[in-house]
Amino acid sequence: MQVARAQQPIAAATVTLVLWMISVASFLPPMFKYTSQSLLLIIAAGMGIFVCLVLHLFFIAMAAKRLDRSPVLWVVISILFMPVASIIGLILFEWFSEQEKQAAA
């Protein structure tokens, strides 16, 4: 039942990843027209990107530690291949946790 210990950090990492994507999306072409008109929105989106990234990496490290994996390795992989590695990692984690639940039943 080792996977159950990592459920909370994984859920928090998912939320911070979604919030990070929303903050980054504010600088992409469809939204940039509105974001660039306000200095306050630019600062808020930039701070959102930074805070969400730091929290996401913290929760990834916490989940890796609870799963007896190397937190440093998982954080480095998440930074290098952001956001693709995080998305794939979260999907695989949910897939393996579902398999563990089915095996226990």
C-alpha positions as CSV (number, residue, x, y, z in Angstrom):
1,M,0.0,0.0,0.0
2,Q,3.0,2.2,-0.6
3,V,1.2,4.1,-3.5
4,A,-1.5,5.3,-1.1
5,R,1.0,7.4,0.8
6,A,1.8,9.4,-2.3
7,Q,-1.8,10.2,-3.3
8,Q,-1.9,13.6,-1.6
9,P,1.4,14.9,-3.0
10,I,0.4,13.6,-6.5
11,A,-3.0,15.3,-6.3
12,A,-1.3,18.6,-5.2
13,A,1.3,18.3,-7.9
14,T,-1.6,17.9,-10.4
15,V,-3.3,21.0,-9.2
16,T,-0.1,23.1,-9.3
17,L,0.6,21.8,-12.8
18,V,-2.8,22.9,-14.0
19,L,-2.4,26.3,-12.4
20,W,1.1,26.6,-13.9
21,M,-0.4,25.9,-17.4
22,I,-3.1,28.5,-16.9
23,S,-0.4,31.1,-15.9
24,V,1.7,30.2,-18.9
25,A,-1.3,30.3,-21.2
26,S,-1.8,33.9,-20.3
27,F,1.3,34.7,-22.3
28,L,0.3,32.7,-25.4
29,P,-1.1,34.5,-28.4
30,P,-4.9,34.3,-27.8
31,M,-4.6,35.7,-24.2
32,F,-1.4,37.8,-24.6
33,K,-3.4,40.7,-26.1
34,Y,-5.3,41.1,-22.8
35,T,-2.4,40.2,-20.5
36,S,0.0,42.7,-22.1
37,Q,-2.3,45.6,-21.5
38,S,-2.0,45.5,-17.7
39,L,1.3,45.5,-15.8
40,L,-0.6,44.0,-12.8
41,L,-1.7,41.0,-14.9
42,I,1.8,40.5,-16.2
43,I,3.2,40.5,-12.7
44,A,0.5,38.2,-11.4
45,A,0.9,35.7,-14.2
46,G,4.7,35.7,-13.8
47,M,4.4,35.2,-10.0
48,G,1.9,32.5,-10.7
49,I,4.3,30.7,-13.0
50,F,7.1,30.9,-10.5
51,V,5.1,29.9,-7.4
52,C,3.3,27.0,-9.2
53,L,6.5,25.7,-10.6
54,V,8.2,25.7,-7.2
55,L,5.3,24.1,-5.5
56,H,4.9,21.5,-8.3
57,L,8.6,20.5,-7.9
58,F,8.2,20.3,-4.1
59,F,5.2,18.0,-4.4
60,I,6.9,15.8,-7.0
61,A,9.9,15.5,-4.6
62,M,7.6,14.7,-1.7
63,A,5.8,12.0,-3.7
64,A,9.1,10.5,-4.9
65,K,10.4,10.3,-1.3
66,R,7.2,8.6,-0.1
67,L,7.6,6.1,-3.0
68,D,11.2,5.4,-2.0
69,R,12.5,7.0,-5.2
70,S,15.2,9.6,-5.7
71,P,13.6,13.0,-5.2
72,V,16.5,14.8,-6.9
73,L,16.2,12.7,-10.0
74,W,12.5,13.2,-10.3
75,V,12.8,17.0,-9.8
76,V,15.6,17.2,-12.4
77,I,13.5,15.2,-14.9
78,S,10.5,17.4,-14.2
79,I,12.5,20.6,-14.8
80,L,14.2,19.4,-18.0
81,F,11.1,18.1,-19.6
82,M,8.4,20.4,-18.2
83,P,5.4,20.0,-18.6
84,V,5.5,16.8,-20.8
85,A,7.4,14.7,-18.2
86,S,5.1,15.8,-15.4
87,I,2.0,15.0,-17.4
88,I,3.3,11.6,-18.4
89,G,4.5,10.9,-14.9
90,L,1.1,11.8,-13.4
91,I,-0.8,9.6,-15.9
92,L,1.5,6.6,-15.3
93,F,1.2,7.1,-11.5
94,E,-2.6,7.0,-11.7
95,W,-2.4,4.0,-14.0
96,F,-0.2,2.0,-11.7
97,S,-2.2,3.0,-8.6
98,E,-5.4,1.7,-10.3
99,Q,-3.6,-1.6,-11.1
100,E,-2.5,-1.9,-7.5
101,K,-6.1,-1.3,-6.3
102,Q,-7.4,-4.0,-8.7
103,A,-4.7,-6.5,-7.6
104,A,-5.6,-5.9,-3.9
105,A,-9.3,-6.5,-4.6
